[in-house]
Amino acid sequence: MRLVIARCSADYSGRLNAHLPLATRLVLVKADGSVLLHSDGGSYKPLNWMSPPCALAVAEPDDEARTRGVEQVWSVQHRKSDDRLVIELHEVLHDSAHDLGVDPGLVKDGVEAHLQVLLAAQIELLGAGHTLVRREYPTAIGPVDILARDPSGATVAVEIKRRGDIDGVEQLTRYLELLNRDPHLAPVRGVFAAQEIKPQARVLAVDRGIGCLVLDLDAMRGHDDVGSRLF
C-alpha cells in the first residue's frame, strides 16, 4: 500500500462529475489498484475513490497547471468504463509504501457466521435448484461467503451481512470483478444477503445486476412461530 499526504485537488468524471478543491488529504493506492482520497474527518469513508480494475498514470503538469503550482498529475482510468479520476498534487508532504501481505479476511461475528452456516444448509433460499459449491471460497482479496450454482450451472457468489449497506455491495462488487476473470467460474452472478438491506444498498445492488435476499434468522433456525402471524 502506498500512502501519500499531499496538498491536492481532484476531478472525477463518469456517471457523474465531482470536484474536490485544493486541500491537504491522504491518498491511498492499494495493491488491488484502487485509489482513495481521504480527509481528516468523515470517519472511514473516502471523499472520492476509484475501484479496480483501473490504471494509474503519473505525468508532469503542463505549463498552465505548473503556473497554478501543480507538481504532479495523477490520472486514474477505469478499465471497463469511462470513469476517470484526475488528481493534481501541489505539494507532497509524505510518500511511503508498505507491503501488508495477504489479509486473512474479516472474521465474522456470531450472527453473520450463523447466517452463513444456515444459508449453506438451506441453499434453496437462493431459489429452487441451487446447489452449494462451498463456504468461504478463497480469493486473493478475501473469502467469498458462499459460492453456489444455479439450476443452469452458472456460478453464484453470495455476500452475507447482518445489516446490508453500501459498503457490503462494494465488497461483493470487488469479489465479482475478480471471480469473473476466472474462465472456470465466469459468468458469476452476485447475491447480497442480509437480515436488513438499506434502501441505498438495494438501489446500488440492482444497478450493478446484483440480487438481494433478506434473511430471517429465526425462521432459518426453525424458531418462527407461524401461529402468531396474521398472514
Secondary structure, 3 states (H helix, E strand, C coil): CEEEEEEEEEEEECCCCEEEEEEEEEEEECCCCCEEEECCCCCCCCCEEECCCEEEEEECCCHHHHHCCCCEEEEEEECCCCCEEEEEEEEEEEEEECCCCCCCCCCCCHHHHHHHHHHHHCHHHHCCCCEEEEEEECCCCCCEEEEEECCCCCEEEEEEEEEECHHHHHHHHHHHHHHCCCCCCCCEEEEEEEEEECHHHHHHHHHCCCEEEECCHHHHHCCCCHHHCCC
